[in-house]
Protein backbone atom coordinates (compact mmCIF):
# COMPACT_ATOMS: atom_id res chain seq x y z
CA UNK A 1 0.00 0.00 0.00
CA UNK A 2 1.45 3.36 -1.00
CA UNK A 3 1.81 6.32 1.36
CA UNK A 4 1.40 10.07 1.09
CA UNK A 5 4.55 11.45 2.69
CA UNK A 6 5.38 15.00 3.62
CA UNK A 7 8.97 16.05 4.22
CA UNK A 8 10.40 19.30 5.56
CA UNK A 9 13.87 20.41 4.54
CA UNK A 10 15.03 24.02 4.40
CA UNK A 11 17.39 23.32 1.51
CA UNK A 12 17.26 21.21 -1.65
CA UNK A 13 19.98 20.92 -4.33
CA UNK A 14 20.24 23.96 -6.61
CA UNK A 15 21.90 24.07 -10.03
CA UNK A 16 25.31 25.73 -9.99
CA UNK A 17 25.66 25.57 -6.20
CA UNK A 18 27.44 23.01 -4.07
CA UNK A 19 24.60 21.38 -2.12
CA UNK A 20 24.76 20.52 1.54
CA UNK A 21 24.83 16.86 2.47
CA UNK A 22 21.37 16.84 4.04
CA UNK A 23 19.84 18.53 0.99
CA UNK A 24 21.19 15.76 -1.25
CA UNK A 25 20.01 13.04 1.13
CA UNK A 26 16.47 14.42 1.30
CA UNK A 27 16.31 14.82 -2.49
CA UNK A 28 17.58 11.31 -3.26
CA UNK A 29 15.44 9.64 -0.60
CA UNK A 30 12.32 11.43 -1.85
CA UNK A 31 12.98 10.33 -5.43
CA UNK A 32 13.50 6.75 -4.27
CA UNK A 33 10.22 6.81 -2.34
CA UNK A 34 8.41 8.05 -5.46
CA UNK A 35 10.00 5.26 -7.52
CA UNK A 36 8.53 2.86 -4.97
CA UNK A 37 5.04 4.17 -5.79
CA UNK A 38 4.55 6.69 -2.97
CA UNK A 39 3.51 10.35 -3.12
CA UNK A 40 6.07 12.75 -1.63
CA UNK A 41 5.68 16.48 -1.01
CA UNK A 42 8.65 18.45 0.31
CA UNK A 43 8.20 21.79 2.06
CA UNK A 44 11.33 23.86 1.48
CA UNK A 45 12.79 27.36 1.24
CA UNK A 46 14.40 26.42 -2.08
CA UNK A 47 12.71 25.67 -5.44
CA UNK A 48 12.10 22.25 -6.96
CA UNK A 49 15.27 20.68 -8.44
CA UNK A 50 15.14 19.86 -12.16
CA UNK A 51 15.44 16.12 -11.57
CA UNK A 52 12.92 15.95 -8.72
CA UNK A 53 10.07 13.48 -9.17
CA UNK A 54 8.32 14.72 -6.04
CA UNK A 55 6.16 17.79 -5.36
CA UNK A 56 7.68 20.89 -3.75
CA UNK A 57 5.71 23.47 -1.78
CA UNK A 58 7.85 26.55 -1.23
CA UNK A 59 8.04 28.06 2.24
CA UNK A 60 8.67 31.84 2.23
CA UNK A 61 12.25 32.70 3.14
CA UNK A 62 11.91 35.90 5.14
CA UNK A 63 15.64 36.51 5.54
CA UNK A 64 18.65 36.32 3.22
CA UNK A 65 20.58 34.28 5.76
CA UNK A 66 20.05 30.60 4.99
CA UNK A 67 21.39 29.58 8.40
CA UNK A 68 19.09 31.98 10.26
CA UNK A 69 16.12 30.89 8.14
CA UNK A 70 16.79 27.23 8.86
CA UNK A 71 17.71 27.47 12.52
CA UNK A 72 15.27 30.07 13.86
CA UNK A 73 12.51 30.76 11.33
CA UNK A 74 11.68 27.33 9.90
CA UNK A 75 10.86 25.72 13.29
CA UNK A 76 7.98 28.22 13.70
CA UNK A 77 6.94 28.04 10.04
CA UNK A 78 6.40 24.30 10.49
CA UNK A 79 3.56 24.97 12.90
CA UNK A 80 1.38 26.61 10.22
CA UNK A 81 2.07 24.31 7.26
CA UNK A 82 -0.89 22.53 5.67
CA UNK A 83 -0.45 18.75 5.82
CA UNK A 84 -3.98 17.91 4.69
CA UNK A 85 -4.21 14.60 2.84
CA UNK A 86 -0.85 13.27 4.05
CA UNK A 87 -0.29 10.09 6.05
CA UNK A 88 2.98 11.06 7.73
CA UNK A 89 5.54 13.87 8.01
CA UNK A 90 9.28 13.19 7.84
CA UNK A 91 11.43 15.87 9.50
CA UNK A 92 15.12 16.40 8.81
CA UNK A 93 16.08 19.04 11.34
CA UNK A 94 15.26 22.13 13.41
CA UNK A 95 11.78 21.08 14.51
CA UNK A 96 12.09 22.06 18.18
CA UNK A 97 9.16 24.54 17.97
CA UNK A 98 6.84 22.09 16.18
CA UNK A 99 4.92 21.17 19.34
CA UNK A 100 1.41 20.21 18.24
CA UNK A 101 1.44 17.47 15.61
CA UNK A 102 -1.76 16.12 14.12
CA UNK A 103 0.09 13.53 12.05
CA UNK A 104 2.67 10.92 13.03
CA UNK A 105 6.21 12.20 12.52
CA UNK A 106 9.53 10.55 11.82
CA UNK A 107 12.62 12.57 12.70
CA UNK A 108 16.00 11.81 11.11
CA UNK A 109 19.09 13.08 12.89
CA UNK A 110 21.82 13.55 10.28
CA UNK A 111 24.43 14.00 12.97
CA UNK A 112 24.70 15.27 16.51
CA UNK A 113 25.26 18.89 17.55
CA UNK A 114 27.27 17.79 20.57
CA UNK A 115 29.85 16.20 18.29
CA UNK A 116 29.65 19.14 15.88
CA UNK A 117 30.59 21.35 18.84
CA UNK A 118 33.38 19.02 19.92
CA UNK A 119 35.05 18.94 16.52
CA UNK A 120 34.15 22.41 15.22
CA UNK A 121 36.97 24.76 14.21
CA UNK A 122 35.27 28.09 14.99
CA UNK A 123 34.30 29.07 18.55
CA UNK A 124 31.05 30.76 17.48
CA UNK A 125 29.86 27.63 15.68
CA UNK A 126 30.92 25.40 18.54
CA UNK A 127 28.86 27.46 20.98
CA UNK A 128 25.88 27.43 18.60
CA UNK A 129 25.98 23.63 18.37
CA UNK A 130 26.22 23.35 22.16
CA UNK A 131 23.02 25.39 22.44
CA UNK A 132 21.33 23.15 19.87
CA UNK A 133 22.14 19.87 21.59
CA UNK A 134 19.31 20.06 24.17
CA UNK A 135 16.94 21.16 21.40
CA UNK A 136 17.82 17.99 19.47
CA UNK A 137 17.17 15.90 22.59
CA UNK A 138 13.81 17.66 22.87
CA UNK A 139 13.07 16.99 19.19
CA UNK A 140 13.62 13.29 19.82
CA UNK A 141 10.85 13.29 22.42
CA UNK A 142 8.43 15.00 19.99
CA UNK A 143 8.90 12.44 17.21
CA UNK A 144 6.66 9.41 16.94
CA UNK A 145 9.73 7.47 15.79
CA UNK A 146 13.27 8.82 15.55
CA UNK A 147 16.09 7.66 13.29
CA UNK A 148 19.79 8.48 13.18
CA UNK A 149 22.31 7.99 10.39
CA UNK A 150 25.03 6.95 12.84
CA UNK A 151 25.49 5.28 16.23
CA UNK A 152 26.22 8.58 18.02
CA UNK A 153 22.61 9.71 17.49
CA UNK A 154 21.39 6.68 19.46
CA UNK A 155 23.82 7.20 22.32
CA UNK A 156 23.58 10.99 22.60
CA UNK A 157 20.08 11.82 21.35
CA UNK A 158 18.06 8.67 21.98
CA UNK A 159 17.24 7.84 18.34
CA UNK A 160 15.40 4.52 18.12
CA UNK A 161 16.90 3.22 14.87
CA UNK A 162 20.01 3.69 12.76
CA UNK A 163 19.38 3.91 9.02
CA UNK A 164 22.43 4.95 6.99
CA UNK A 165 22.32 7.23 3.99
CA UNK A 166 22.35 5.73 0.51
CA UNK A 167 23.93 6.39 -2.86
CA UNK A 168 22.78 6.68 -6.46
CA UNK A 169 23.80 3.43 -8.15
CA UNK A 170 23.41 4.97 -11.61
CA UNK A 171 26.21 7.44 -10.78
CA UNK A 172 28.57 5.60 -8.48
CA UNK A 173 29.75 2.22 -9.76
CA UNK A 174 33.09 0.60 -10.67
CA UNK A 175 34.54 1.80 -13.96
CA UNK A 176 37.93 2.01 -15.66
CA UNK A 177 40.17 4.14 -13.48
CA UNK A 178 42.34 7.00 -14.72
CA UNK A 179 45.68 5.81 -16.19
CA UNK A 180 47.46 8.23 -13.82
CA UNK A 181 47.14 8.09 -10.03
CA UNK A 182 44.15 10.28 -9.17
CA UNK A 183 42.77 11.51 -5.85
CA UNK A 184 39.53 13.32 -5.09
CA UNK A 185 38.65 15.64 -2.20
CA UNK A 186 35.03 16.61 -1.50
CA UNK A 187 33.74 19.21 0.94
CA UNK A 188 33.97 22.84 1.98
CA UNK A 189 37.46 24.31 1.78
CA UNK A 190 37.32 25.68 5.32
CA UNK A 191 35.34 24.58 8.37
CA UNK A 192 34.78 21.10 9.74
CA UNK A 193 35.38 19.35 6.41
CA UNK A 194 39.00 20.57 6.34
CA UNK A 195 39.28 20.09 2.57
CA UNK A 196 42.12 22.62 2.46
CA UNK A 197 44.24 20.35 4.63
CA UNK A 198 43.46 17.32 2.47
CA UNK A 199 44.42 19.24 -0.69
CA UNK A 200 47.68 20.48 0.81
CA UNK A 201 48.53 16.97 1.94
CA UNK A 202 48.06 15.72 -1.62
CA UNK A 203 50.21 18.57 -2.96
CA UNK A 204 53.00 17.39 -0.68
CA UNK A 205 52.58 13.86 -2.04
CA UNK A 206 53.06 15.21 -5.58
CA UNK A 207 56.73 15.75 -4.73
CA UNK A 208 57.01 11.97 -4.43
CA UNK A 209 54.42 11.07 -7.09
CA UNK A 210 54.68 13.87 -9.70
CA UNK A 211 51.91 12.56 -11.98
CA UNK A 212 49.31 12.57 -9.19
CA UNK A 213 46.07 14.25 -10.34
CA UNK A 214 44.10 16.14 -7.68
CA UNK A 215 40.35 16.75 -8.08
CA UNK A 216 38.83 19.19 -5.57
CA UNK A 217 35.01 19.31 -5.44
CA UNK A 218 34.71 22.28 -3.11
CA UNK A 219 32.74 25.46 -2.44
CA UNK A 220 35.51 27.92 -3.41
CA UNK A 221 38.65 27.47 -5.52
CA UNK A 222 42.00 26.46 -4.13
CA UNK A 223 44.46 28.49 -6.14
CA UNK A 224 47.22 26.16 -7.25
CA UNK A 225 48.06 25.02 -10.79
CA UNK A 226 48.15 21.36 -9.74
CA UNK A 227 44.65 21.40 -8.28
CA UNK A 228 41.67 20.85 -10.57
CA UNK A 229 38.83 22.80 -8.94
CA UNK A 230 35.25 21.67 -9.55
CA UNK A 231 32.63 24.13 -8.31
CA UNK A 232 28.88 23.77 -8.82
CA UNK A 233 29.23 20.67 -10.98
CA UNK A 234 26.37 18.39 -11.99
CA UNK A 235 25.72 15.01 -10.42
CA UNK A 236 26.84 13.37 -13.64
CA UNK A 237 30.17 15.20 -13.56
CA UNK A 238 30.66 14.29 -9.91
CA UNK A 239 29.97 10.63 -10.62
CA UNK A 240 32.54 10.61 -13.42
CA UNK A 241 35.22 12.19 -11.23
CA UNK A 242 34.60 9.71 -8.42
CA UNK A 243 34.60 6.71 -10.76
CA UNK A 244 37.94 7.63 -12.35
CA UNK A 245 39.70 8.42 -9.05
CA UNK A 246 41.92 5.86 -7.36
CA UNK A 247 41.49 7.22 -3.84
CA UNK A 248 39.35 9.72 -1.93
CA UNK A 249 41.00 11.73 0.83
CA UNK A 250 39.34 13.43 3.81
CA UNK A 251 40.83 15.29 6.77
CA UNK A 252 37.61 15.87 8.70
CA UNK A 253 37.42 14.95 12.39
CA UNK A 254 33.67 14.39 12.44
CA UNK A 255 31.02 13.05 10.07
CA UNK A 256 27.57 11.96 11.18
CA UNK A 257 27.73 9.47 8.32
CA UNK A 258 29.70 10.78 5.36
CA UNK A 259 27.74 9.97 2.21
CA UNK A 260 30.72 10.76 0.00
CA UNK A 261 32.64 7.91 1.65
CA UNK A 262 29.89 5.53 0.54
CA UNK A 263 29.90 6.99 -2.97
CA UNK A 264 33.66 6.44 -3.18
CA UNK A 265 33.29 2.86 -2.03
CA UNK A 266 30.49 2.13 -4.52
CA UNK A 267 32.76 3.34 -7.34
CA UNK A 268 35.72 1.28 -6.15
CA UNK A 269 37.53 4.43 -5.02
CA UNK A 270 39.36 3.76 -1.76
CA UNK A 271 38.61 6.18 1.13
CA UNK A 272 41.59 7.40 3.15
CA UNK A 273 40.53 9.51 6.10
CA UNK A 274 41.13 10.55 9.66
CA UNK A 275 39.21 8.23 11.93
CA UNK A 276 35.85 9.67 12.95
CA UNK A 277 32.47 8.52 14.19
CA UNK A 278 30.89 8.39 10.75
CA UNK A 279 33.49 6.06 9.25
CA UNK A 280 34.02 3.18 11.65
CA UNK A 281 31.03 1.00 10.85
CA UNK A 282 30.99 2.03 7.19
CA UNK A 283 34.68 1.70 6.31
CA UNK A 284 36.64 0.03 9.08
CA UNK A 285 34.37 -2.95 9.70
CA UNK A 286 34.25 -3.68 5.97
CA UNK A 287 38.00 -3.19 5.44
CA UNK A 288 37.03 -0.86 2.62
CA UNK A 289 39.51 1.94 3.29
CA UNK A 290 42.19 3.27 5.60
CA UNK A 291 41.46 5.17 8.82
CA UNK A 292 44.28 6.90 10.68
CA UNK A 293 44.47 9.01 13.84
CA UNK A 294 46.99 11.68 12.74
CA UNK A 295 47.55 13.73 9.60
CA UNK A 296 51.15 12.47 9.33
CA UNK A 297 49.74 8.94 9.06
CA UNK A 298 47.23 10.16 6.49
CA UNK A 299 50.05 11.11 4.13
CA UNK A 300 51.76 7.75 4.59
CA UNK A 301 48.48 5.96 3.85
CA UNK A 302 47.97 7.96 0.64
CA UNK A 303 51.44 7.07 -0.64
CA UNK A 304 51.00 3.41 0.32
CA UNK A 305 47.61 3.10 -1.40
CA UNK A 306 48.82 4.72 -4.62
CA UNK A 307 51.95 2.59 -4.86
CA UNK A 308 50.48 -0.75 -3.73
CA UNK A 309 48.10 -1.86 -6.50
CA UNK A 310 47.24 -5.20 -4.85
CA UNK A 311 46.22 -3.56 -1.58
CA UNK A 312 44.25 -0.91 -3.42
CA UNK A 313 42.38 -3.60 -5.36
CA UNK A 314 41.54 -5.46 -2.13
CA UNK A 315 40.02 -2.41 -0.44
CA UNK A 316 38.28 -1.40 -3.66
CA UNK A 317 36.51 -4.74 -4.02
CA UNK A 318 35.49 -4.73 -0.34
CA UNK A 319 33.99 -1.26 -0.73
CA UNK A 320 31.98 -2.20 -3.81
CA UNK A 321 30.67 -5.33 -2.09
CA UNK A 322 29.41 -3.66 1.10
CA UNK A 323 27.95 -0.65 -0.72
CA UNK A 324 25.53 -2.80 -2.72
CA UNK A 325 23.29 -3.01 0.37
CA UNK A 326 23.00 0.76 0.63
CA UNK A 327 21.41 1.96 -2.60
CA UNK A 328 18.74 4.62 -2.14
CA UNK A 329 16.02 2.15 -3.13
CA UNK A 330 17.10 -0.15 -0.29
CA UNK A 331 17.23 2.76 2.16
CA UNK A 332 13.74 3.86 1.07
CA UNK A 333 12.44 0.37 1.85
CA UNK A 334 13.80 0.67 5.40
CA UNK A 335 12.10 4.04 5.85
CA UNK A 336 8.76 2.69 4.62
CA UNK A 337 8.83 0.20 7.51
CA UNK A 338 9.53 3.03 9.95
CA UNK A 339 6.71 5.14 8.48
CA UNK A 340 4.21 2.34 9.03
CA UNK A 341 5.46 1.82 12.57
CA UNK A 342 4.93 5.53 13.28
CA UNK A 343 1.44 5.48 11.72
CA UNK A 344 0.42 2.45 13.76
CA UNK A 345 1.91 3.91 16.93
CA UNK A 346 -0.07 7.13 16.43
CA UNK A 347 -3.28 5.09 16.07
CA UNK A 348 -2.51 3.16 19.28
CA UNK A 349 -1.86 6.38 21.18
CA UNK A 350 -5.11 7.90 19.85
CA UNK A 351 -7.19 4.87 20.89
CA UNK A 352 -5.50 4.81 24.31
CA UNK A 353 -6.34 8.49 24.82
CA UNK A 354 -10.00 7.77 24.14
TAQUIFEN-V635478 format. One record per helix or strand of 3 or more residues. SS is the DSSP state (H for helix, E for strand). FROM is the first residue (numbers start at 1). TO is the last residue. If there is no record, write none. Layout:
SS:FROM:TO / SS:FROM:TO
//
This chain:
E:4:8 / H:21:35 / E:39:44 / E:55:58 / H:66:80 / E:88:91 / E:104:109 / H:113:119 / H:123:142 / E:145:148 / H:151:157 / E:182:186 / H:195:205 / E:213:217 / E:227:230 / H:235:244 / E:247:250 / H:259:266 / E:270:274 / H:280:284 / E:289:292 / H:295:307 / H:309:326 / H:328:353
//
